Amino acid sequence: MVDPEKYEAVIGLEIHAQLATKSKLFCGDATTFGAAPNTHISPITMGHPGTLPKTNATAIQYAIKLGLACGCRIEKDNYFARKNYFYPDLPKGYQISQHTTPICVGGEIHIKGSPNEKTIQLNRIHLEEDAGKSIHDISDTDTFIDLNRAGTPLVEMVTEPCIHSAEDAFLFVTEVRRLVRWLGVCDGNMEEGSLRCDANVSIRLKGDTKLGTRVEVKNLNSIRNIKKAIEFEIERLIQITETGGTIIQQTRSFDASNDTTFSIRDKEDANDYRYFPDPDLAPFHLTDEYIKGIEAALPALPAYLKKQWKTTFALSDYDVEQLCENKEEADFYIDWTNKTTHYKAAANWILGPIRAYLAESASSYSQLHEHIPYLVQLLDLVETNQLNFSVASGKVFKGIMEQPQSPIDFAKNNNLLQSNSSDEMGEWVDQVLAQNPDKVAEYKKGKKGLIGLFVGEVKKISKGKADPKMTTQLLEQKLS
């Protein structure tokens, strides 16, 4: 049996993220997903003679946004190069890329693993255009080509070979997807191909510093598949080494039906792509003012918000992780807490009743923002014990969502305000105790846990109007 501690995996990832621009990187063709094949193309996409590409300024801006968010150095002097190779879905016979001159250099992304946070170092982020798509499963004899995706703007994020487990790779890609969605530069939909990953995997003996022969698993289109593919490759490479075999540098693909990889082709140590500056595209220079303008417009990032909310609002690690899952929810929480000091209560409402309501009603946070003044009032009613939480979340909240109105008016009109009258409370408590003589006897014999049952019964007959704290106090007085 192989000692799992004998080997160390070394993993580098290349993530291609399709930028959320309306048009392609070098022409005005649309980038929307799902159009009929070969309808979002033009002579410029096809690279016909006499056509001239023009760089999409928004794509450059999005690449800089991502680079700044990752702490990269932004390269001010940039140009695009032609990467020459033949493939059926590459209409021009070359790909326009920044591979040799990345717009973003270095940088890092933090992942929260077990037990500690880890830092994944980036080598670069560069701009390039996508190729088209070869479709092999329509015909048994022919491959079909859809060029709609050709020319779509991508950023390629390349890590250093500093990841050492499939789990950390999983966490890294999860964090990248959250980041590009947070910044609005990519929708992150892996099922549509908006985010794709290639994994370079090798192994070496623990303590060695020299990199082993690597294999590359291409076009992984789900975070689960990335983890499964890397796990399989690590095990396969160890098995080859332990049985005296030789690891061949290969390009491989992942078979999701059985969680295995298979060889596509053997790969040489170097590819002669014959890069040279694209003669049809002028180099572009980025000024300090332009870069600072993009930086000033960046939204607050999850890491900053988590730290701020933990220290200022005393939220738990779980709360801040959940609230920073998506930017819409975080923005809603920010908007709400700008108008109330019940920070923890607002977090509980978002992670509980509000999430449930949005799922049931197929609504969005953008539709809830106009209700924040009412939600501020509702929170105050609960925190001042005028409404109990279950009535507030189950009846009042849904009522004011269906028909926007003051929650105090809704509660009064529906006789839902919590009772603090000692006489009324005393009647409810007496009624419950009279209805449950056996349970009262058990309580007096020492079964103190029954207090919860009595409180629940008072809640039922009061239709949620009884103050739970006051109910408990009255019950303890009468039962003693």
C-alpha positions as a Python dict, from the first residue, in 0.01 Angstrom:
ca = {
    (1, 'M'): (0, 0, 0),
    (2, 'V'): (134, 343, -99),
    (3, 'D'): (200, 587, 186),
    (4, 'P'): (-16, 893, 102),
    (5, 'E'): (239, 1116, 274),
    (6, 'K'): (522, 998, 46),
    (7, 'Y'): (428, 1225, -247),
    (8, 'E'): (337, 1588, -289),
    (9, 'A'): (106, 1704, -569),
    (10, 'V'): (199, 2023, -752),
    (11, 'I'): (-89, 2192, -934),
    (12, 'G'): (-111, 2502, -1149),
    (13, 'L'): (-444, 2626, -1284),
    (14, 'E'): (-535, 2827, -1593),
    (15, 'I'): (-880, 2982, -1573),
    (16, 'H'): (-1049, 3133, -1876),
    (17, 'A'): (-1324, 3380, -1786),
    (18, 'Q'): (-1548, 3522, -2059),
    (19, 'L'): (-1581, 3894, -2002),
    (20, 'A'): (-1935, 4028, -1969),
    (21, 'T'): (-1912, 4272, -2260),
    (22, 'K'): (-2196, 4309, -2510),
    (23, 'S'): (-1965, 4274, -2809),
    (24, 'K'): (-1655, 4079, -2901),
    (25, 'L'): (-1297, 4175, -2830),
    (26, 'F'): (-1218, 4320, -3172),
    (27, 'C'): (-1554, 4381, -3343),
    (28, 'G'): (-1919, 4459, -3276),
    (29, 'D'): (-2054, 4103, -3304),
    (30, 'A'): (-2280, 4006, -3013),
    (31, 'T'): (-2160, 3777, -2734),
    (32, 'T'): (-2499, 3656, -2601),
    (33, 'F'): (-2523, 3287, -2523),
    (34, 'G'): (-2763, 3048, -2696),
    (35, 'A'): (-2803, 3205, -3040),
    (36, 'A'): (-2843, 2987, -3350),
    (37, 'P'): (-2504, 2852, -3467),
    (38, 'N'): (-2288, 3084, -3678),
    (39, 'T'): (-2517, 3387, -3647),
    (40, 'H'): (-2291, 3605, -3428),
    (41, 'I'): (-2012, 3628, -3682),
    (42, 'S'): (-1892, 3880, -3938),
    (43, 'P'): (-1601, 3926, -4180),
    (44, 'I'): (-1394, 4066, -3890),
    (45, 'T'): (-1460, 3761, -3671),
    (46, 'M'): (-1367, 3542, -3968),
    (47, 'G'): (-1051, 3742, -4038),
    (48, 'H'): (-1136, 3813, -4403),
    (49, 'P'): (-876, 4006, -4604),
    (50, 'G'): (-914, 4382, -4582),
    (51, 'T'): (-1088, 4381, -4244),
    (52, 'L'): (-945, 4573, -3950),
    (53, 'P'): (-1007, 4481, -3585),
    (54, 'K'): (-1061, 4745, -3315),
    (55, 'T'): (-1000, 4679, -2946),
    (56, 'N'): (-1298, 4672, -2708),
    (57, 'A'): (-1221, 4934, -2439),
    (58, 'T'): (-1464, 4778, -2188),
    (59, 'A'): (-1277, 4447, -2205),
    (60, 'I'): (-954, 4627, -2112),
    (61, 'Q'): (-1133, 4797, -1822),
    (62, 'Y'): (-1270, 4465, -1694),
    (63, 'A'): (-926, 4302, -1708),
    (64, 'I'): (-780, 4589, -1505),
    (65, 'K'): (-1065, 4563, -1249),
    (66, 'L'): (-989, 4197, -1194),
    (67, 'G'): (-616, 4262, -1175),
    (68, 'L'): (-654, 4538, -918),
    (69, 'A'): (-886, 4320, -707),
    (70, 'C'): (-615, 4051, -707),
    (71, 'G'): (-334, 4290, -618),
    (72, 'C'): (-163, 4259, -958),
    (73, 'R'): (79, 4509, -1108),
    (74, 'I'): (-95, 4669, -1406),
    (75, 'E'): (124, 4687, -1716),
    (76, 'K'): (90, 5034, -1872),
    (77, 'D'): (237, 4956, -2215),
    (78, 'N'): (44, 4679, -2390),
    (79, 'Y'): (11, 4514, -2727),
    (80, 'F'): (-164, 4211, -2873),
    (81, 'A'): (18, 3928, -3047),
    (82, 'R'): (-88, 3664, -3295),
    (83, 'K'): (-61, 3309, -3164),
    (84, 'N'): (-38, 3096, -3476),
    (85, 'Y'): (-178, 2744, -3486),
    (86, 'F'): (-433, 2551, -3690),
    (87, 'Y'): (-757, 2418, -3550),
    (88, 'P'): (-1090, 2378, -3731),
    (89, 'D'): (-1278, 2618, -3499),
    (90, 'L'): (-1011, 2890, -3521),
    (91, 'P'): (-1134, 3081, -3827),
    (92, 'K'): (-836, 3314, -3875),
    (93, 'G'): (-571, 3044, -3832),
    (94, 'Y'): (-434, 3241, -3534),
    (95, 'Q'): (-557, 3363, -3198),
    (96, 'I'): (-505, 3721, -3084),
    (97, 'S'): (-362, 3709, -2731),
    (98, 'Q'): (-141, 3886, -2479),
    (99, 'H'): (36, 3570, -2374),
    (100, 'T'): (385, 3718, -2394),
    (101, 'T'): (288, 4060, -2251),
    (102, 'P'): (14, 4022, -1984),
    (103, 'I'): (-181, 4330, -1878),
    (104, 'C'): (-178, 4210, -1513),
    (105, 'V'): (137, 4069, -1353),
    (106, 'G'): (163, 3878, -1024),
    (107, 'G'): (-111, 3910, -765),
    (108, 'E'): (-273, 3663, -527),
    (109, 'I'): (-604, 3520, -414),
    (110, 'H'): (-679, 3402, -61),
    (111, 'I'): (-876, 3085, 4),
    (112, 'K'): (-1024, 2980, 337),
    (113, 'G'): (-935, 2616, 379),
    (114, 'S'): (-898, 2393, 681),
    (115, 'P'): (-753, 2480, 920),
    (116, 'N'): (-602, 2810, 796),
    (117, 'E'): (-635, 3064, 519),
    (118, 'K'): (-399, 3005, 227),
    (119, 'T'): (-261, 3238, -39),
    (120, 'I'): (-253, 3127, -401),
    (121, 'Q'): (4, 3321, -601),
    (122, 'L'): (-83, 3433, -954),
    (123, 'N'): (166, 3448, -1237),
    (124, 'R'): (-43, 3674, -1461),
    (125, 'I'): (-382, 3768, -1602),
    (126, 'H'): (-392, 3842, -1975),
    (127, 'L'): (-649, 3928, -2241),
    (128, 'E'): (-722, 3712, -2543),
    (129, 'E'): (-1001, 3616, -2781),
    (130, 'D'): (-1182, 3284, -2766),
    (131, 'A'): (-1195, 3025, -3042),
    (132, 'G'): (-1514, 2872, -3178),
    (133, 'K'): (-1663, 2540, -3073),
    (134, 'S'): (-1627, 2196, -3228),
    (135, 'I'): (-1933, 1975, -3175),
    (136, 'H'): (-1872, 1601, -3196),
    (137, 'D'): (-2199, 1451, -3069),
    (138, 'I'): (-2445, 1553, -3345),
    (139, 'S'): (-2313, 1322, -3615),
    (140, 'D'): (-2132, 987, -3609),
    (141, 'T'): (-1924, 1083, -3912),
    (142, 'D'): (-1877, 1461, -3903),
    (143, 'T'): (-1768, 1733, -3662),
    (144, 'F'): (-1982, 2048, -3663),
    (145, 'I'): (-1840, 2394, -3609),
    (146, 'D'): (-2014, 2686, -3434),
    (147, 'L'): (-1812, 3008, -3458),
    (148, 'N'): (-2042, 3224, -3245),
    (149, 'R'): (-1793, 3216, -2960),
    (150, 'A'): (-1493, 3302, -3181),
    (151, 'G'): (-1357, 3645, -3090),
    (152, 'T'): (-1535, 3661, -2752),
    (153, 'P'): (-1318, 3848, -2499),
    (154, 'L'): (-1151, 3634, -2234),
    (155, 'V'): (-913, 3689, -1948),
    (156, 'E'): (-684, 3400, -1868),
    (157, 'M'): (-574, 3380, -1506),
    (158, 'V'): (-263, 3166, -1457),
    (159, 'T'): (-149, 3057, -1111),
    (160, 'E'): (200, 2965, -1005),
    (161, 'P'): (247, 2589, -945),
    (162, 'C'): (171, 2643, -576),
    (163, 'I'): (-147, 2440, -518),
    (164, 'H'): (-97, 2104, -351),
    (165, 'S'): (-439, 1939, -327),
    (166, 'A'): (-758, 1893, -525),
    (167, 'E'): (-949, 2051, -235),
    (168, 'D'): (-742, 2372, -252),
    (169, 'A'): (-792, 2385, -630),
    (170, 'F'): (-1167, 2348, -569),
    (171, 'L'): (-1163, 2633, -315),
    (172, 'F'): (-953, 2854, -545),
    (173, 'V'): (-1185, 2821, -845),
    (174, 'T'): (-1485, 2877, -615),
    (175, 'E'): (-1325, 3201, -493),
    (176, 'V'): (-1239, 3313, -847),
    (177, 'R'): (-1598, 3255, -959),
    (178, 'R'): (-1730, 3456, -666),
    (179, 'L'): (-1480, 3736, -737),
    (180, 'V'): (-1559, 3775, -1110),
    (181, 'R'): (-1931, 3779, -1032),
    (182, 'W'): (-1875, 4028, -749),
    (183, 'L'): (-1689, 4263, -984),
    (184, 'G'): (-1944, 4212, -1264),
    (185, 'V'): (-1673, 4121, -1515),
    (186, 'C'): (-1800, 3765, -1586),
    (187, 'D'): (-2123, 3579, -1509),
    (188, 'G'): (-1925, 3273, -1395),
    (189, 'N'): (-2169, 3028, -1554),
    (190, 'M'): (-1951, 2722, -1607),
    (191, 'E'): (-2236, 2525, -1766),
    (192, 'E'): (-2245, 2785, -2047),
    (193, 'G'): (-1867, 2790, -2084),
    (194, 'S'): (-1827, 3138, -1937),
    (195, 'L'): (-1571, 3002, -1691),
    (196, 'R'): (-1343, 2714, -1787),
    (197, 'C'): (-1036, 2566, -1626),
    (198, 'D'): (-726, 2374, -1735),
    (199, 'A'): (-533, 2194, -1460),
    (200, 'N'): (-160, 2117, -1481),
    (201, 'V'): (-81, 1833, -1241),
    (202, 'S'): (246, 1668, -1139),
    (203, 'I'): (380, 1482, -836),
    (204, 'R'): (713, 1468, -657),
    (205, 'L'): (852, 1309, -343),
    (206, 'K'): (789, 1508, -28),
    (207, 'G'): (1085, 1738, 30),
    (208, 'D'): (1190, 1755, -337),
    (209, 'T'): (1202, 2098, -501),
    (210, 'K'): (1228, 1991, -864),
    (211, 'L'): (898, 1978, -1054),
    (212, 'G'): (789, 1644, -1195),
    (213, 'T'): (659, 1571, -1545),
    (214, 'R'): (318, 1733, -1572),
    (215, 'V'): (-4, 1647, -1745),
    (216, 'E'): (-266, 1902, -1845),
    (217, 'V'): (-638, 1828, -1809),
    (218, 'K'): (-824, 2060, -2045),
    (219, 'N'): (-1161, 2238, -2044),
    (220, 'L'): (-1299, 2140, -1706),
    (221, 'N'): (-1644, 2295, -1694),
    (222, 'S'): (-1759, 2251, -1335),
    (223, 'I'): (-1593, 2299, -999),
    (224, 'R'): (-1683, 1944, -901),
    (225, 'N'): (-1517, 1811, -1217),
    (226, 'I'): (-1200, 2010, -1145),
    (227, 'K'): (-1168, 1843, -806),
    (228, 'K'): (-1252, 1494, -939),
    (229, 'A'): (-1011, 1524, -1234),
    (230, 'I'): (-721, 1636, -1014),
    (231, 'E'): (-789, 1363, -758),
    (232, 'F'): (-787, 1101, -1034),
    (233, 'E'): (-468, 1237, -1191),
    (234, 'I'): (-277, 1248, -862),
    (235, 'E'): (-370, 886, -794),
    (236, 'R'): (-287, 783, -1153),
    (237, 'L'): (55, 952, -1147),
    (238, 'I'): (143, 794, -812),
    (239, 'Q'): (39, 452, -943),
    (240, 'I'): (259, 491, -1254),
    (241, 'T'): (556, 597, -1040),
    (242, 'E'): (511, 319, -783),
    (243, 'T'): (496, 49, -1053),
    (244, 'G'): (816, 174, -1221),
    (245, 'G'): (647, 338, -1519),
    (246, 'T'): (734, 665, -1691),
    (247, 'I'): (499, 963, -1676),
    (248, 'I'): (442, 1107, -2023),
    (249, 'Q'): (370, 1476, -2067),
    (250, 'Q'): (17, 1473, -2207),
    (251, 'T'): (-293, 1672, -2270),
    (252, 'R'): (-591, 1490, -2122),
    (253, 'S'): (-967, 1532, -2096),
    (254, 'F'): (-1215, 1444, -1821),
    (255, 'D'): (-1494, 1188, -1854),
    (256, 'A'): (-1768, 1301, -1614),
    (257, 'S'): (-1959, 973, -1656),
    (258, 'N'): (-1699, 779, -1456),
    (259, 'D'): (-1479, 1053, -1301),
    (260, 'T'): (-1167, 952, -1497),
    (261, 'T'): (-936, 1126, -1743),
    (262, 'F'): (-817, 1004, -2083),
    (263, 'S'): (-534, 1106, -2315),
    (264, 'I'): (-603, 1340, -2606),
    (265, 'R'): (-246, 1377, -2729),
    (266, 'D'): (113, 1364, -2612),
    (267, 'K'): (264, 1706, -2567),
    (268, 'E'): (611, 1833, -2651),
    (269, 'D'): (804, 2043, -2402),
    (270, 'A'): (748, 2359, -2605),
    (271, 'N'): (503, 2480, -2868),
    (272, 'D'): (623, 2696, -3154),
    (273, 'Y'): (331, 2935, -3184),
    (274, 'R'): (547, 3193, -3364),
    (275, 'Y'): (414, 3487, -3162),
    (276, 'F'): (452, 3828, -3320),
    (277, 'P'): (278, 4163, -3258),
    (278, 'D'): (-51, 4188, -3447),
    (279, 'P'): (16, 4436, -3730),
    (280, 'D'): (-352, 4542, -3748),
    (281, 'L'): (-385, 4641, -3381),
    (282, 'A'): (-210, 4947, -3241),
    (283, 'P'): (-36, 4908, -2902),
    (284, 'F'): (-223, 5079, -2618),
    (285, 'H'): (-88, 5277, -2322),
    (286, 'L'): (-265, 5300, -1986),
    (287, 'T'): (-218, 5621, -1787),
    (288, 'D'): (-195, 5638, -1408),
    (289, 'E'): (-513, 5847, -1404),
    (290, 'Y'): (-705, 5583, -1600),
    (291, 'I'): (-592, 5302, -1369),
    (292, 'K'): (-667, 5507, -1056),
    (293, 'G'): (-1014, 5588, -1190),
    (294, 'I'): (-1094, 5217, -1225),
    (295, 'E'): (-949, 5146, -880),
    (296, 'A'): (-1161, 5421, -721),
    (297, 'A'): (-1476, 5270, -871),
    (298, 'L'): (-1408, 4917, -738),
    (299, 'P'): (-1675, 4789, -499),
    (300, 'A'): (-1579, 4693, -145),
    (301, 'L'): (-1440, 4341, -173),
    (302, 'P'): (-1556, 4043, 38),
    (303, 'A'): (-1234, 4025, 243),
    (304, 'Y'): (-1275, 4389, 351),
    (305, 'L'): (-1645, 4351, 431),
    (306, 'K'): (-1590, 4034, 635),
    (307, 'K'): (-1328, 4204, 849),
    (308, 'Q'): (-1540, 4518, 893),
    (309, 'W'): (-1857, 4330, 987),
    (310, 'K'): (-1677, 4103, 1234),
    (311, 'T'): (-1513, 4394, 1416),
    (312, 'T'): (-1783, 4663, 1388),
    (313, 'F'): (-2102, 4454, 1390),
    (314, 'A'): (-1974, 4158, 1597),
    (315, 'L'): (-2096, 3909, 1337),
    (316, 'S'): (-1976, 3548, 1344),
    (317, 'D'): (-1751, 3385, 1084),
    (318, 'Y'): (-2055, 3197, 956),
    (319, 'D'): (-2258, 3517, 919),
    (320, 'V'): (-1994, 3705, 721),
    (321, 'E'): (-1916, 3406, 497),
    (322, 'Q'): (-2284, 3366, 413),
    (323, 'L'): (-2350, 3738, 357),
    (324, 'C'): (-2055, 3762, 119),
    (325, 'E'): (-2165, 3468, -96),
    (326, 'N'): (-2305, 3709, -354),
    (327, 'K'): (-2283, 4084, -401),
    (328, 'E'): (-2657, 4146, -430),
    (329, 'E'): (-2711, 4009, -81),
    (330, 'A'): (-2413, 4197, 62),
    (331, 'D'): (-2533, 4524, -96),
    (332, 'F'): (-2878, 4470, 53),
    (333, 'Y'): (-2728, 4412, 398),
    (334, 'I'): (-2517, 4728, 364),
    (335, 'D'): (-2823, 4932, 261),
    (336, 'W'): (-3027, 4795, 553),
    (337, 'T'): (-2759, 4842, 819),
    (338, 'N'): (-2708, 5201, 706),
    (339, 'K'): (-3056, 5263, 848),
    (340, 'T'): (-3060, 5044, 1162),
    (341, 'T'): (-2827, 4946, 1444),
    (342, 'H'): (-2973, 4596, 1480),
    (343, 'Y'): (-2684, 4450, 1279),
    (344, 'K'): (-2699, 4091, 1403),
    (345, 'A'): (-3078, 4080, 1375),
    (346, 'A'): (-3064, 4207, 1017),
    (347, 'A'): (-2813, 3933, 931),
    (348, 'N'): (-3039, 3669, 1088),
    (349, 'W'): (-3336, 3796, 887),
    (350, 'I'): (-3144, 3784, 560),
    (351, 'L'): (-3007, 3435, 621),
    (352, 'G'): (-3348, 3309, 734),
    (353, 'P'): (-3687, 3455, 634),
    (354, 'I'): (-3566, 3679, 352),
    (355, 'R'): (-3373, 3405, 170),
    (356, 'A'): (-3673, 3174, 209),
    (357, 'Y'): (-3910, 3441, 75),
    (358, 'L'): (-3692, 3513, -228),
    (359, 'A'): (-3673, 3142, -309),
    (360, 'E'): (-4049, 3095, -276),
    (361, 'S'): (-4148, 3408, -466),
    (362, 'A'): (-3871, 3398, -732),
    (363, 'S'): (-3797, 3762, -640),
    (364, 'S'): (-3459, 3934, -621),
    (365, 'Y'): (-3284, 4168, -381),
    (366, 'S'): (-3320, 4451, -631),
    (367, 'Q'): (-3697, 4429, -575),
    (368, 'L'): (-3656, 4438, -197),
    (369, 'H'): (-3454, 4758, -169),
    (370, 'E'): (-3762, 4981, -181),
    (371, 'H'): (-3904, 4791, 120),
    (372, 'I'): (-3607, 4868, 348),
    (373, 'P'): (-3787, 5153, 538),
    (374, 'Y'): (-4061, 4904, 632),
    (375, 'L'): (-3804, 4637, 723),
    (376, 'V'): (-3630, 4885, 954),
    (377, 'Q'): (-3962, 4939, 1134),
    (378, 'L'): (-4031, 4565, 1144),
    (379, 'L'): (-3692, 4498, 1300),
    (380, 'D'): (-3759, 4762, 1566),
    (381, 'L'): (-4096, 4603, 1651),
    (382, 'V'): (-3930, 4265, 1708),
    (383, 'E'): (-3631, 4400, 1899),
    (384, 'T'): (-3858, 4604, 2132),
    (385, 'N'): (-4078, 4297, 2196),
    (386, 'Q'): (-4387, 4443, 2028),
    (387, 'L'): (-4388, 4150, 1785),
    (388, 'N'): (-4244, 3806, 1835),
    (389, 'F'): (-4011, 3680, 1563),
    (390, 'S'): (-4230, 3397, 1433),
    (391, 'V'): (-4532, 3625, 1384),
    (392, 'A'): (-4314, 3899, 1235),
    (393, 'S'): (-4143, 3666, 987),
    (394, 'G'): (-4440, 3440, 912),
    (395, 'K'): (-4724, 3690, 883),
    (396, 'V'): (-4623, 4055, 898),
    (397, 'F'): (-4321, 4029, 666),
    (398, 'K'): (-4514, 3845, 395),
    (399, 'G'): (-4809, 4081, 438),
    (400, 'I'): (-4606, 4396, 383),
    (401, 'M'): (-4425, 4234, 90),
    (402, 'E'): (-4756, 4162, -84),
    (403, 'Q'): (-4897, 4506, -5),
    (404, 'P'): (-4632, 4762, 101),
    (405, 'Q'): (-4744, 4934, 421),
    (406, 'S'): (-4625, 5020, 769),
    (407, 'P'): (-4570, 4697, 965),
    (408, 'I'): (-4721, 4854, 1279),
    (409, 'D'): (-5043, 4928, 1088),
    (410, 'F'): (-5053, 4574, 946),
    (411, 'A'): (-4994, 4423, 1291),
    (412, 'K'): (-5264, 4639, 1453),
    (413, 'N'): (-5518, 4573, 1179),
    (414, 'N'): (-5461, 4198, 1214),
    (415, 'N'): (-5444, 4196, 1597),
    (416, 'L'): (-5086, 4062, 1594),
    (417, 'L'): (-4905, 4292, 1838),
    (418, 'Q'): (-4748, 4108, 2127),
    (419, 'S'): (-4931, 4135, 2459),
    (420, 'N'): (-4747, 4265, 2765),
    (421, 'S'): (-5062, 4280, 2976),
    (422, 'S'): (-5001, 4079, 3292),
    (423, 'D'): (-5374, 4014, 3331),
    (424, 'E'): (-5416, 3880, 2976),
    (425, 'M'): (-5092, 3683, 2999),
    (426, 'G'): (-5197, 3541, 3333),
    (427, 'E'): (-5526, 3417, 3185),
    (428, 'W'): (-5345, 3235, 2903),
    (429, 'V'): (-5096, 3077, 3144),
    (430, 'D'): (-5374, 2965, 3383),
    (431, 'Q'): (-5567, 2816, 3090),
    (432, 'V'): (-5267, 2611, 2972),
    (433, 'L'): (-5186, 2484, 3322),
    (434, 'A'): (-5548, 2386, 3379),
    (435, 'Q'): (-5552, 2192, 3051),
    (436, 'N'): (-5234, 1998, 3136),
    (437, 'P'): (-5255, 1876, 3499),
    (438, 'D'): (-5042, 1565, 3432),
    (439, 'K'): (-4760, 1771, 3282),
    (440, 'V'): (-4782, 2017, 3574),
    (441, 'A'): (-4737, 1726, 3816),
    (442, 'E'): (-4437, 1596, 3619),
    (443, 'Y'): (-4280, 1943, 3619),
    (444, 'K'): (-4317, 1972, 3996),
    (445, 'K'): (-4147, 1633, 4034),
    (446, 'G'): (-3840, 1775, 3861),
    (447, 'K'): (-3900, 1749, 3488),
    (448, 'K'): (-3809, 2114, 3431),
    (449, 'G'): (-3772, 2073, 3053),
    (450, 'L'): (-4152, 2081, 3025),
    (451, 'I'): (-4140, 2460, 3057),
    (452, 'G'): (-4085, 2473, 2680),
    (453, 'L'): (-4405, 2275, 2619),
    (454, 'F'): (-4605, 2517, 2836),
    (455, 'V'): (-4459, 2819, 2656),
    (456, 'G'): (-4552, 2662, 2320),
    (457, 'E'): (-4910, 2601, 2436),
    (458, 'V'): (-4943, 2961, 2553),
    (459, 'K'): (-4814, 3073, 2216),
    (460, 'K'): (-5082, 2864, 2043),
    (461, 'I'): (-5381, 2990, 2239),
    (462, 'S'): (-5256, 3350, 2221),
    (463, 'K'): (-5205, 3313, 1844),
    (464, 'G'): (-4848, 3430, 1883),
    (465, 'K'): (-4931, 3743, 2083),
    (466, 'A'): (-4779, 3625, 2411),
    (467, 'D'): (-4433, 3760, 2494),
    (468, 'P'): (-4220, 3442, 2531),
    (469, 'K'): (-3993, 3594, 2796),
    (470, 'M'): (-4283, 3718, 3007),
    (471, 'T'): (-4465, 3388, 2949),
    (472, 'T'): (-4168, 3194, 3088),
    (473, 'Q'): (-4147, 3418, 3394),
    (474, 'L'): (-4520, 3382, 3471),
    (475, 'L'): (-4508, 3005, 3425),
    (476, 'E'): (-4210, 2970, 3658),
    (477, 'Q'): (-4387, 3184, 3922),
    (478, 'K'): (-4712, 2984, 3905),
    (479, 'L'): (-4540, 2643, 3889),
    (480, 'S'): (-4318, 2717, 4188),
}
